[in-house]
Amino acid sequence: MALFDNPFDASRRLNRGGCSCGAHPSQREHDAGMPGGDAAIERVVEGTVMRALFPHDAERRAFLRSVGAATALAAVSQFLPTRFVAEAFAEGGKPEKTDLKIGFIPITCATPIIMAKPMGFYEKQGLNVDVVKTAGWAVIRDKTLNREYDAAHMLAPMPIAISLGVGSNPQPYTMPAVENVNGQAITLAMKHKDRRDPKDWKGFKLAVPFDYSMHNYLLRYYLAEAGIDPDTDVQIRAVPPPEMVANLRADNIDGFLAPDPVNQRAVYDGVGFIHILSKEIWDRHPCCAFAASQDFITQTPNTYAALLRAIIEATTYASNAENRKEIAAQIAPANYLNQPVTVVEQVLTGTFADGLGSVRKVPDRVDFDAFPWQSFAVWIMTQMQRWGQIKGDVDYATVAAKVYLATDAAKLMRQNGLTPPETTTKTFVVMGKTFDPAKPKEYLDSFKIKRAG
């Protein structure tokens, strides 16, 4: 879908290439004829919500034909008053602080945070942002907790872990925007190209970026579904993403579930092959996030709003496939990803060599969608419990609401006499198994391989 397309038009396809309406020679000319100013911001908010509600275009169009555009708009507005949110973002006050530091790990999951610097999204909001390349996730966590960073690129589970005091002292933390969905893969050393069945992986040494990561939970899930106990049948170790390919080359590990461009760099260097994309485990799963402390939000609300506007605009721009090669050129240099442009392009465009002699075309190998579903947080907490990272009873809904929905939108809605939705949840399927966020305990109890009692 183009940036300003009407998502309540059942006749319009949510395509990402060429002019979406067919009436313009290019998407640039199409967008030029679309609304501007506040109307444009509102359209972007509507589009983000509709993409999140209906990941598959056929479902959205069928829904609109069934109920009509007016009814659909009313329903979505009750769920999230898009006009109000758009006005809140458009009318933000002068930032209390303009010089900011945001930490990031050099992976494509951080694309919106990184690209917003060279492409002027921060500057447009009156901010002077220094995006700081950081060695590892523990460093990211510690520097944000110590307030050396104003905000950070984090793994989606990290704000939950920080808020619960898992692995660090508890501190209220929020995840106002998802950075990317999909965008990971399991990569194995070339010597294992004939050992594709995970049932045969007993004794493997595998790496993930961090204990509190989607990578860790997805790898454990994948192994357990194959009957492999991730704590006793294999070794899983935390390795910073920039060091993964070197460890694979040195034969220190047999493979990893890693963010890109790590997987593609292993293929580029001839030391590994892509076994499976993470989207084949759970399509449109969250991975990384834009995160900030509750103190940062409450003490500098205008700065926070301006920063979030920049991130959401960058995320929306990155979601358009037409922009991916331009973005790859901007984020590949040494001060950002420090990767060959061709490696980054293969990841962002989804046309890539798999290391086994084939070129695959998966346009949504990585995608960008800012909507932070509360049910993502609930699933993450079930896996934290499953593997013994958190113990005892967990108030899933309360924690998810505080971490994933603690944005200025809820506060401004209440100030204007509106009632924010109590939940923003949906079901989804992980390896053929449906997750119902209303029944997390039943979901957790259904697994045979787990540490939880």
N, C-alpha and C positions, 0 to 999 in steps of 0.2 A: 504494500500500500504506500502511495506517495505521502509525503509529509502532511499535506493539508487536505487529503481526500476526505469526503464525508463517509464516516464508517457506518452510518445509518441508511445508506443507499444500497438496497439489495441487489441492484444491477451492477454495482461496481465491484470489480475483483480486487482482492488484496495482493495484487502482484507487485513485484519489486523490480521489474526490469522494463524499460521503455515507458511510454506514456500510458498511464493506467486507464484513461478514458478512451484512448484511441483517436482522439481528435487533434493531437498535437504531435509535431515531428520529434519532440524530445521531452523528457520528464522535466527538464529545467523550464521549458516554455509552459508546460502544464502547470507547474507550481507557481509560475509568475502570475497566472490568471486566478490563482486561489486567494482566499481572504488574507488580510494582513492585520497587524496590530493585535488587539485583544481577541478578536475573532480567530486569528491564526493560533494563538496560544490555547484558546478553548478547544479548537479542532485537534490540536496535538494531544491534549489531555484526553479528549474523547477517544481518539485513535488508540492511545496507549491502553486505555481501559478495555476497549472492544477487542484488541489483539489478545489481551490477557484472558478475557472471558471466553473468546472463541479462537483458539490457536489454529483451528482448521477452517478455512474460508467457507467451505460448503455448509458447515454448521451455522455460521453467522448469517449467511444469505437465507438459509431455510428458516431460521428463527425470525428474521425480518419479514419474510413473506408470510409467515404464519400470524404474527401479531401486529405488523405494521410499524413504520418508523416512529410514529408518535408514541405508541405504547412502549416501544423499546427504549426510546430516549427517556421517558418518564421513569421506567424501571431502573435504568442505569443511573439516572440522576438521584434516585432515592438511595441507590447503593453507594454512589460517590458523586455529590453535586459538582459536576465538571465545570460549570460556569463559575461557581463560587471559588473552586480551587484555582482556576485560571486567573480570576480577578485577584486572588490573594497573591499569586506569584507575580502578576503584572504590576501590582501597585505596592511592591515592597519599598520600605523606607531606605534611607541612605545607610550603607553598611557601617557598623560601629568600628570595624577593623577591616582594613583593605589588604594588608600584607599578611599572607597566609602560607603555611607549609602543609603539604599533603604528601604522606608517604605512600609509595607503591612498590610492588614487586614487579620486575620486568617480565611480564607475561601478557598475552593478548587479552586476558580477562579484564585487565586494567585499561583497556582501550579508551573508554569515554573519559576517564580521569586524565590519562596521558595526553590524548589528542586535544583536549580542551585548552591546553597550554599553547602549543604551536599554532593551532587553528583559531585562536582568539575568542573562545567561548567564555573564558574567565574575564578577559579584558572587557568584553561586551557588558558584563555585569558590574564593572567598576572595581574589579578585584585584581590584585597583583599576586598571583599564586606561584609559589616555587614547588614544583613536583619533584620529590626527592626519591631517587632510586635507593631501595633498601635491601639489605642482604637476605633477610628471612622473616617469616611470620612472627616469631617470638620477638624479634627486634621491632617490627611494626607495632605489635601489641604494647610492648614496654614503652616505646617512644610516645605513643598516643596517651597511655595512662600517665606518663610523666609530663604530658602537655608540651613535649617538644614538637609534636605535630598537632595541628588544629583539627584535622580530619584524616582519614586514611582509606586506602584500598584494603579491604579485608575479605577473608573467606566468609561465606554466608553464615557458617556456624559460630564464628568467633565472637560477634556481639552477644550471642546467647551465652557462650561460655564465660565471657567477661562479666555479664550481668549476674550469672549464677555463681561466680567465684570458682569456676572450674579451671584449674591451671594458673590462677592468679587471684589477687584479692578482688572481691566483688565490687563492681562499680556500674551504676546505671548507664547502659549503652544502647544506641539505637542504630537501626539499619533503615534509613528512609528511602533507599533506592537499590534495586538489584543492578549490578553492573552487566552481567552477561548470563545467558542461559546456554546449555550445552557447552561445547568448547574444550572437552577433555578427551582423553583416550587411554587405553591400555596399550603400551608399547613393550615389546619383548626383544631380547637380544637375537641377532640373526641366527645364532646356533639353535634357537628353539623354533624355527619356522615349521618344523614337522611335529611340534608339540602344541597344537592349537586347542586341545581339549583341556579345560582347567582341572578336570579330574586327575590329570597327569602332572599337576604342578606341585605335588608334595615335595617339600624340601627347598622350594624356590625362596630366594631372597628378593623381596619386592619393596619398592619405595613409594611413598606418598609425600606431599609437601609438608604436612603438618598433622598432628593428631586430631585437631578439631577442624576437619575439612570435609567437604563433600567427597573429595578424592578418597579419603580413608573410608568413609561410610559406603560409598559406591563400590569400592574394591572389595571390602568385607562382604557386602551384600552379594556381589557377583560370585565370590568364592564359596560362600555358604550355600548358595543355590545349587552349586555343583557338588556339594557334600564335603567341601574342604573347610576345616576349622581354621579361621585366619589367625588364631592365637597359638595353635599347637601344630598344625600341618605345614605352615609356612612362616617365614619371618617377614614382618612388615616394619620398616624403619622410616623415620622422617628424614628427608633429604631436601635441602633448599632447591627449588626448580633450576637455578642456574648451574647447579653442580650435578644434575641427574645424568646428562649425556656423558660426562666424563666418567662417572661411576659405572655406567653401562659399558663404556669402551674398556675400562680397566677390569671388567669382569667382577666387580664388587657386588653387583646386583644382576638378577636375571631379567628384570623388567620394572615397569612403574605404571601407576595410574597418575598421570600428570596433566597440568594445564598446558595449553599451547603457548608459544611455539616450540615447547620442549619436544613433543612427539615428532613434529615435522623436522626439527633440527636433527634428531636421531636418524631419520630417514635420509636427510640431506647429506649427513656425514657417513652414511652407509653402515651404521653400527646397530640399527634396529629396524623393526617393521611395526606398523600399526595393526594390532590384533583386533581391536574393536573400539568404536567411538562410544563415548559415554552416552550419547543420545540414543544408542541402541540398547542401553540399559534402562534409561528413563528419559524419554524425549522431553525437552524443554525444562530440564531440571535447573535450579539455580546453581551458581557456583560462587562467584565473587560479588562483592557489594561495596557501595559507598557507605562508610560508617562514621559516626561522630558521637561524642559523649553527650549525655543529657545536659551537662553543665554548659557545653559550647552552644547548644541550642537555646537554652534559657538565658544565658548571659549576653549572647550576641545574636539575637533572633533575626535581625535584618541581614547580617553577614551570612548566617546560615541559609536564609531564604535565597539570597543572591547566589550562593555556592550551589545550592540544590537546583536552582533554575539552570545554571550553567551545565551541571551534570546531566539533567534531564534532556536539555537541548542537544548536548553532545551524544547522548545515548540514542535519541531519536534520529540524529543524522547518521550515526553508525548503523542503525537498523536498515537503512536503504542500501541495497546491494550495489547500486550504481556508485556509491561513494567509497567502496571498500579499498580499491587500488590507491586512491588518493590518500586515504587514511594510513594504509600500509607504508607508503613513502614517508609520511610524517612521523610515524612512531618507531620505525626500524632503526634510526641512527643510534650511535653508541651511548648517548646520554639517556636514551629511553630503553628500547629492547636489546640493542646491540646485536642485531641479527641481519643476515642478508635479506634484502627486500623481497626476493623471490620466496623465501621461507614464510615470511609474514603474509604475503599475497596468497599463497596456497592455503593458509589457515583461514583468512578472512573471506576469500572468494569461494572456498569449498571445492575447488578443483585442485586435486593434490595427488602426488605419488604416494603409494602406500608402503613402499619398501619391498614389495613382493612382485614387482614387475607390472603392476596395474596403475592406471590413473583413474581415480574415483571422482565423481561429481556429486557432492552433498552440499547444496547451497546453504543449509542451516547447520552446517558442522559447528559453527558458533553463531549465535545471534544475540541481539541486545534488546532487552525489554525491562523497563525500570520498575514495573509494578511489583511490590513486595507482598506476595500472598502469605497470609498468616499460616495457612496450612503447610507451607514450606517449613516454617519454624517448628510446627508440631511434629512433622516427620523427622526432622533433624533430632529433636529431643528423644523420639522413640529409639533412634539409633544410638544416641549417647547412653541411654539406659541399657539398650541391648548389649553393649560392649563394656558396661561397668564404669563409664566415665561419670555418670551421675547415679546416685542410689536413692532408694526410698520413693515416696510419692512425689509426683510433679504436677503442679497446677499448669498444665499445658497452655490452656487458653489465656491465663493471666500473663504468663511469661511471654507468650507470642505477641500479645497485644502491646505489652510495654516495650518490647524490643523492635518489632517489625511495624508498628503503627504509631510510634511516638514521634509524629511530625507536626509541623505547624498547622497542617490542614485540620486535624481534629480540634486543636485549640481554637482556631479561627471559626470553625463551624459552630462550636459551642457559644462563642462570643456573639454570633449572629442569630442565635435562637434555633439553630439546627441541631439535630441529634446524630452524631456520627454512627455509622454501622457498628454493631457489637463485634461482628466477625467479618473477615474477608477471606473466605475459604472455598476450596473446591476439591473434588476428588481427582486423583490421577493414578496412573498405572506404572508400577516399577516391576520390570521383568514379568509381565503378565498378571501381576497381583495388584488389585485395586486397593488404594489407601483411602480410607474414610477418616478425615480429621476429627470427626465427632466420636470415633471409637479407637483412640490410640492404644488403650490398654489391650483390647482384643487383638489389635494388630501386632503388638509386641508379643503377646502370649502365643501367637500363631507360629512363631519361628522355632524350629527344632534346635538350631545351633545358635547359642547366645550365652552371655555371661550372667545376665539378669536372672534372678530366681523366679 
